[in-house]
Amino acid sequence: MDSFTYLSTVTSRVSTEQEHVTDHNKDDLAQQLNDEMTRAVLPVTVFVGIEVFAAFFGNLLVIYVFLFRYHVCNFRYFVLCLAFTDITSSLTTMPGEMVTQLYWYVYPVPAVCKIKSFFNMFTVSAEALCLLTIGVDRYMKVCRPLGWQIKPKHAKYVCGIIYVIAFILASPVWFFWGTHTNERIYKNTTVTVTICEKDEKWLKTNHPLQYSVTVQVILSLCLVVMFVLYVFVARTLLMNKRIRFRAYALGQQLPTSSNNTETPQSQSPVEINSTPDVSESDFSPREDRKSSDLNEQHGDKNIVDNAARRKSRNNTLSGEIIDDDHDSREKHNKMLTLIRHLYQSEDKSHHSQHASHHAHAHDMTSRVRRKTLIMFILTVVFIITTILYLTLLSLIARSILDTMSDSSKAVYFFFFRLYFINHVINPIIYGVLDPHFRQVMRNFRNALSSTDASK
């Protein structure tokens, strides 16, 4: 072998070894870059992990209560719709976000990126549509109580339609979002990184941005409609509260009467303005049958009392009590006593019915206001966090993140994923404001305590 051939072989071998070392160093540099990013966003990752735990077990509890221990009503089905959406996010989007933050520059599995991105848009859309439907339901119950209402049997189908629409809205995400490679300068070296954002095929196109703008417009319209509906609901509730207060003050000034008649002026304000939402189906079928049986028994008693009263009146007018005989006068006095007793019983029964109806009306009105307050709080939190989410989402579509430092990205991720709070607060709000939910929780806790004590 001549010297020239030997020199060429050695040179080629050295170049190959240097190239191999360089590639290895680049991989190490990419990992170092990712480690710095991981340390910067670690507090956000821990915060999301806590939200995952709270969202999963909290919504699992909500599903148990409202699926097996709650009466049949629209509120029950819509809460279940939200709970299934939240628990889906706690199993897909939220853990996927933690993976993204841990492997921001060296994303390992492209399929995980697509699954996380798809369910992210699916759960956002489903929650927005569900809260919009709840807003319509609250508006109809409070502002149009005598108009058309969503029935519980229809609410189940509405929830299914919500999921179908959310699936259609989120479908393009599977194509537009994914992993792509990018080059960054790190320690004076060009490093190739793999990021979970837009898919490689659509990286140089405007389709992801156009899709994001379209979804933002749709969700923004939903938010506006929600806000307007609850403005009308709040206005109606405040007006009714003011009218009930005035009617109560007027009733305190009216003189009481011992007769059986009520003036329309004293009855009308209370009856009209304190009448609750009759479309709020908050009773189980068993309770409905029990109430119906009691009404039938009470109606039968009224029929018997009326028949006895008519018989007494007929006997009185037949001439039997006009006789001057002592026995006739005694019969006359007994008959008058019986008639007086019947009228007094009827008067007490009337007042008892009125008190029972008023208590029932007040109870139903309180339920409507309480459920409206629960959904109003959830909607307000959703509106604020979704506006923030959509605003920050547009930055990803414009590739603004590429120019941010790691500390800036940590702040960005915190506010971007503040939306996850919607999947956590629902059980907390129900536990504070829904007495039925609290009662089931107390019974469940007592049952666990009894089981532990028996052991």
Summary of the structure (lengths in Angstrom):
residues: 455
radius of gyration: 35.4
end to end distance: 88.9
largest distance: 160.2
contacts: 1330
relative contact order: 0.11
helix: 81%
strand: 5%
